[in-house]
Amino acid sequence: MARSVNRSARTGRFVSKATASRWPSKTTREAVGSGTSNKRTVTRSAATGRFVPKGRGDSDPGGTIRQRV
Protein backbone atom coordinates (compact mmCIF):
# COMPACT_ATOMS: atom_id res chain seq x y z
CA MET A 1 0.00 0.00 0.00
CA ALA A 2 1.35 3.41 -0.97
CA ARG A 3 1.77 6.18 1.59
CA SER A 4 1.92 9.94 1.03
CA VAL A 5 5.07 11.97 1.66
CA ASN A 6 5.99 15.62 1.16
CA ARG A 7 9.00 16.64 -0.89
CA SER A 8 10.77 19.94 -1.53
CA ALA A 9 10.64 20.93 -5.21
CA ARG A 10 13.94 22.79 -4.87
CA THR A 11 16.06 20.11 -3.21
CA GLY A 12 14.07 16.91 -3.77
CA ARG A 13 14.41 16.05 -0.09
CA PHE A 14 11.57 14.87 2.09
CA VAL A 15 10.05 17.58 4.31
CA SER A 16 7.66 17.57 7.26
CA LYS A 17 3.93 18.29 7.06
CA ALA A 18 4.58 21.60 8.84
CA THR A 19 7.10 22.65 6.19
CA ALA A 20 4.76 21.62 3.39
CA SER A 21 1.91 23.66 4.87
CA ARG A 22 4.21 26.66 5.34
CA TRP A 23 5.50 26.55 1.74
CA PRO A 24 2.75 24.90 -0.37
CA SER A 25 3.99 26.40 -3.65
CA LYS A 26 7.48 24.93 -3.17
CA THR A 27 6.55 21.43 -2.01
CA THR A 28 4.63 18.53 -3.45
CA ARG A 29 2.88 15.49 -2.01
CA GLU A 30 3.48 12.15 -3.66
CA ALA A 31 2.71 8.48 -3.16
CA VAL A 32 5.57 6.08 -2.43
CA GLY A 33 5.77 2.38 -1.68
CA SER A 34 4.03 -0.63 -3.12
CA GLY A 35 1.18 0.18 -5.45
CA THR A 36 3.22 2.64 -7.52
CA SER A 37 4.82 1.33 -10.71
CA ASN A 38 7.64 3.93 -10.99
CA LYS A 39 8.07 3.23 -14.70
CA ARG A 40 7.60 6.67 -16.26
CA THR A 41 9.15 10.03 -15.36
CA VAL A 42 6.77 13.00 -15.22
CA THR A 43 7.16 16.67 -14.35
CA ARG A 44 4.72 18.45 -12.04
CA SER A 45 4.25 22.02 -10.91
CA ALA A 46 5.04 22.33 -7.20
CA ALA A 47 2.46 25.12 -6.86
CA THR A 48 -0.51 23.31 -8.41
CA GLY A 49 0.50 19.64 -8.57
CA ARG A 50 -0.52 19.54 -12.22
CA PHE A 51 1.53 17.89 -14.93
CA VAL A 52 3.68 20.30 -16.96
CA PRO A 53 5.87 19.81 -20.04
CA LYS A 54 9.45 18.65 -19.53
CA GLY A 55 10.71 22.00 -20.88
CA ARG A 56 8.95 23.86 -18.09
CA GLY A 57 10.76 21.68 -15.58
CA ASP A 58 14.08 22.45 -17.25
CA SER A 59 13.43 26.20 -17.15
CA ASP A 60 11.97 26.32 -13.61
CA PRO A 61 13.66 23.60 -11.52
CA GLY A 62 12.79 25.32 -8.22
CA GLY A 63 9.08 25.41 -8.98
CA THR A 64 8.71 21.92 -10.46
CA ILE A 65 9.46 18.39 -9.42
CA ARG A 66 10.22 15.28 -11.45
CA GLN A 67 8.92 11.98 -10.20
CA ARG A 68 8.47 8.45 -11.45
CA VAL A 69 4.93 7.14 -11.67
C-alpha positions as protocol buffer text, in pm:
chain_id: "A"
residue {
  index: 1
  type: MET
  ca { x: 0 y: 0 z: 0 }
}
residue {
  index: 2
  type: ALA
  ca { x: 135 y: 341 z: -97 }
}
residue {
  index: 3
  type: ARG
  ca { x: 177 y: 618 z: 159 }
}
residue {
  index: 4
  type: SER
  ca { x: 192 y: 994 z: 103 }
}
residue {
  index: 5
  type: VAL
  ca { x: 507 y: 1197 z: 166 }
}
residue {
  index: 6
  type: ASN
  ca { x: 599 y: 1562 z: 116 }
}
residue {
  index: 7
  type: ARG
  ca { x: 900 y: 1664 z: -89 }
}
residue {
  index: 8
  type: SER
  ca { x: 1077 y: 1994 z: -153 }
}
residue {
  index: 9
  type: ALA
  ca { x: 1064 y: 2093 z: -521 }
}
residue {
  index: 10
  type: ARG
  ca { x: 1394 y: 2279 z: -487 }
}
residue {
  index: 11
  type: THR
  ca { x: 1606 y: 2011 z: -321 }
}
residue {
  index: 12
  type: GLY
  ca { x: 1407 y: 1691 z: -377 }
}
residue {
  index: 13
  type: ARG
  ca { x: 1441 y: 1605 z: -9 }
}
residue {
  index: 14
  type: PHE
  ca { x: 1157 y: 1487 z: 209 }
}
residue {
  index: 15
  type: VAL
  ca { x: 1005 y: 1758 z: 431 }
}
residue {
  index: 16
  type: SER
  ca { x: 766 y: 1757 z: 726 }
}
residue {
  index: 17
  type: LYS
  ca { x: 393 y: 1829 z: 706 }
}
residue {
  index: 18
  type: ALA
  ca { x: 458 y: 2160 z: 884 }
}
residue {
  index: 19
  type: THR
  ca { x: 710 y: 2265 z: 619 }
}
residue {
  index: 20
  type: ALA
  ca { x: 476 y: 2162 z: 339 }
}
residue {
  index: 21
  type: SER
  ca { x: 191 y: 2366 z: 487 }
}
residue {
  index: 22
  type: ARG
  ca { x: 421 y: 2666 z: 534 }
}
residue {
  index: 23
  type: TRP
  ca { x: 550 y: 2655 z: 174 }
}
residue {
  index: 24
  type: PRO
  ca { x: 275 y: 2490 z: -37 }
}
residue {
  index: 25
  type: SER
  ca { x: 399 y: 2640 z: -365 }
}
residue {
  index: 26
  type: LYS
  ca { x: 748 y: 2493 z: -317 }
}
residue {
  index: 27
  type: THR
  ca { x: 655 y: 2143 z: -201 }
}
residue {
  index: 28
  type: THR
  ca { x: 463 y: 1853 z: -345 }
}
residue {
  index: 29
  type: ARG
  ca { x: 288 y: 1549 z: -201 }
}
residue {
  index: 30
  type: GLU
  ca { x: 348 y: 1215 z: -366 }
}
residue {
  index: 31
  type: ALA
  ca { x: 271 y: 848 z: -316 }
}
residue {
  index: 32
  type: VAL
  ca { x: 557 y: 608 z: -243 }
}
residue {
  index: 33
  type: GLY
  ca { x: 577 y: 238 z: -168 }
}
residue {
  index: 34
  type: SER
  ca { x: 403 y: -63 z: -312 }
}
residue {
  index: 35
  type: GLY
  ca { x: 118 y: 18 z: -545 }
}
residue {
  index: 36
  type: THR
  ca { x: 322 y: 264 z: -752 }
}
residue {
  index: 37
  type: SER
  ca { x: 482 y: 133 z: -1071 }
}
residue {
  index: 38
  type: ASN
  ca { x: 764 y: 393 z: -1099 }
}
residue {
  index: 39
  type: LYS
  ca { x: 807 y: 323 z: -1470 }
}
residue {
  index: 40
  type: ARG
  ca { x: 760 y: 667 z: -1626 }
}
residue {
  index: 41
  type: THR
  ca { x: 915 y: 1003 z: -1536 }
}
residue {
  index: 42
  type: VAL
  ca { x: 677 y: 1300 z: -1522 }
}
residue {
  index: 43
  type: THR
  ca { x: 716 y: 1667 z: -1435 }
}
residue {
  index: 44
  type: ARG
  ca { x: 472 y: 1845 z: -1204 }
}
residue {
  index: 45
  type: SER
  ca { x: 425 y: 2202 z: -1091 }
}
residue {
  index: 46
  type: ALA
  ca { x: 504 y: 2233 z: -720 }
}
residue {
  index: 47
  type: ALA
  ca { x: 246 y: 2512 z: -686 }
}
residue {
  index: 48
  type: THR
  ca { x: -51 y: 2331 z: -841 }
}
residue {
  index: 49
  type: GLY
  ca { x: 50 y: 1964 z: -857 }
}
residue {
  index: 50
  type: ARG
  ca { x: -52 y: 1954 z: -1222 }
}
residue {
  index: 51
  type: PHE
  ca { x: 153 y: 1789 z: -1493 }
}
residue {
  index: 52
  type: VAL
  ca { x: 368 y: 2030 z: -1696 }
}
residue {
  index: 53
  type: PRO
  ca { x: 587 y: 1981 z: -2004 }
}
residue {
  index: 54
  type: LYS
  ca { x: 945 y: 1865 z: -1953 }
}
residue {
  index: 55
  type: GLY
  ca { x: 1071 y: 2200 z: -2088 }
}
residue {
  index: 56
  type: ARG
  ca { x: 895 y: 2386 z: -1809 }
}
residue {
  index: 57
  type: GLY
  ca { x: 1076 y: 2168 z: -1558 }
}
residue {
  index: 58
  type: ASP
  ca { x: 1408 y: 2245 z: -1725 }
}
residue {
  index: 59
  type: SER
  ca { x: 1343 y: 2620 z: -1715 }
}
residue {
  index: 60
  type: ASP
  ca { x: 1197 y: 2632 z: -1361 }
}
residue {
  index: 61
  type: PRO
  ca { x: 1366 y: 2360 z: -1152 }
}
residue {
  index: 62
  type: GLY
  ca { x: 1279 y: 2532 z: -822 }
}
residue {
  index: 63
  type: GLY
  ca { x: 908 y: 2541 z: -898 }
}
residue {
  index: 64
  type: THR
  ca { x: 871 y: 2192 z: -1046 }
}
residue {
  index: 65
  type: ILE
  ca { x: 946 y: 1839 z: -942 }
}
residue {
  index: 66
  type: ARG
  ca { x: 1022 y: 1528 z: -1145 }
}
residue {
  index: 67
  type: GLN
  ca { x: 892 y: 1198 z: -1020 }
}
residue {
  index: 68
  type: ARG
  ca { x: 847 y: 845 z: -1145 }
}
residue {
  index: 69
  type: VAL
  ca { x: 493 y: 714 z: -1167 }
}
